[in-house]
Amino acid sequence: MELLPDVSSPTAVDIFKGDEVVDEVLLMVFISASYGREDSARRGPTVSAPLSPVVANYFMEKFEQQVVDQAVTKPKCWFRYVDDTFVIWPHGRDKLQEFLGHLNSINPRI
């Protein structure tokens, strides 16, 4: 029995999958949003930048997909809305700690 129905709607990652141009444009947006300060550009756009929510969501979708794809043991489901995540993990606490270690190793800035 499935807890949640399979709702197939494209995400930003699906739409731009493998599109290196999008990543380059986002980098230019970061640099523009930080007024040319390269150190700020590496951390992302300022919170008040109009595209910040869009860029953050795009980044998180790519990040989550990478985490789950590379994980040895995967969650049964993973849903995120803004900064809340709902995960069903049926593999026990030890495997959860391994997964969290993997999750935290992907990008040291978050």
C-alpha positions as CSV (number, residue, x, y, z in Angstrom):
1,M,0.0,0.0,0.0
2,E,1.4,3.4,-1.0
3,L,1.1,6.2,1.6
4,L,1.1,8.9,-1.0
5,P,0.1,8.8,-4.6
6,D,2.7,9.2,-7.3
7,V,2.2,12.8,-8.4
8,S,4.3,13.3,-11.5
9,S,4.9,17.0,-12.1
10,P,8.2,18.3,-13.5
11,T,10.6,20.0,-11.1
12,A,13.1,22.6,-11.9
13,V,15.8,20.0,-12.0
14,D,13.7,17.9,-14.5
15,I,13.3,20.9,-16.8
16,F,16.9,21.9,-16.7
17,K,18.6,18.6,-16.1
18,G,22.1,18.5,-17.5
19,D,21.8,22.1,-18.7
20,E,25.2,23.6,-17.9
21,V,24.0,27.0,-19.3
22,V,21.5,27.3,-16.4
23,D,24.3,26.7,-13.9
24,E,26.4,29.4,-15.6
25,V,23.5,31.9,-15.7
26,L,22.9,31.3,-12.0
27,L,26.5,32.0,-11.3
28,M,26.3,35.3,-13.2
29,V,23.1,36.1,-11.2
30,F,25.1,35.4,-8.0
31,I,27.9,37.7,-9.1
32,S,25.4,40.5,-10.2
33,A,23.4,40.2,-6.9
34,S,26.6,40.6,-4.9
35,Y,27.7,43.6,-6.9
36,G,30.8,41.9,-8.3
37,R,32.2,40.7,-5.0
38,E,33.4,37.2,-5.9
39,D,33.7,36.0,-2.3
40,S,29.9,36.7,-1.9
41,A,29.1,35.1,-5.2
42,R,30.5,31.8,-4.1
43,R,28.1,31.7,-1.2
44,G,25.0,32.6,-3.3
45,P,22.8,35.6,-3.8
46,T,21.7,37.8,-0.9
47,V,18.5,36.9,0.8
48,S,16.8,40.1,-0.5
49,A,17.7,39.3,-4.2
50,P,14.4,38.7,-6.2
51,L,15.7,35.4,-7.6
52,S,17.0,34.0,-4.2
53,P,14.0,31.7,-3.6
54,V,14.1,30.4,-7.1
55,V,17.8,29.8,-7.1
56,A,17.7,28.2,-3.6
57,N,15.0,25.8,-4.7
58,Y,16.9,24.9,-7.9
59,F,20.0,24.3,-5.9
60,M,18.2,22.2,-3.2
61,E,16.5,20.0,-5.9
62,K,19.8,19.2,-7.5
63,F,21.5,18.7,-4.1
64,E,18.7,16.3,-2.9
65,Q,18.7,14.3,-6.1
66,Q,22.5,13.9,-5.9
67,V,22.3,12.8,-2.2
68,V,19.6,10.2,-2.9
69,D,21.2,8.9,-6.1
70,Q,24.6,8.4,-4.5
71,A,23.3,6.9,-1.2
72,V,23.8,3.2,-0.6
73,T,20.7,3.0,1.5
74,K,17.9,5.3,0.4
75,P,14.8,6.7,2.2
76,K,11.4,5.3,1.3
77,C,10.3,8.8,0.5
78,W,11.7,12.3,0.7
79,F,9.5,15.5,0.4
80,R,10.7,19.0,1.0
81,Y,8.7,22.3,1.2
82,V,10.9,25.4,1.6
83,D,13.0,24.3,4.6
84,D,10.9,21.5,6.0
85,T,11.7,17.9,5.0
86,F,9.5,14.8,5.5
87,V,11.4,11.5,5.2
88,I,10.3,7.9,5.8
89,W,13.4,5.9,6.9
90,P,12.6,2.2,7.4
91,H,16.3,1.0,7.8
92,G,17.0,1.6,11.5
93,R,19.1,4.1,13.4
94,D,22.5,2.8,12.4
95,K,21.8,3.1,8.7
96,L,20.2,6.5,9.3
97,Q,23.5,7.8,10.9
98,E,25.4,6.5,7.8
99,F,22.9,8.3,5.5
100,L,23.2,11.6,7.5
101,G,27.0,11.3,7.3
102,H,26.7,10.9,3.5
103,L,24.2,13.8,3.4
104,N,26.6,16.1,5.3
105,S,29.6,15.1,3.2
106,I,28.1,16.2,-0.2
107,N,28.4,20.0,0.3
108,P,30.4,21.4,3.3
109,R,28.7,24.8,3.0
110,I,25.3,23.6,4.1
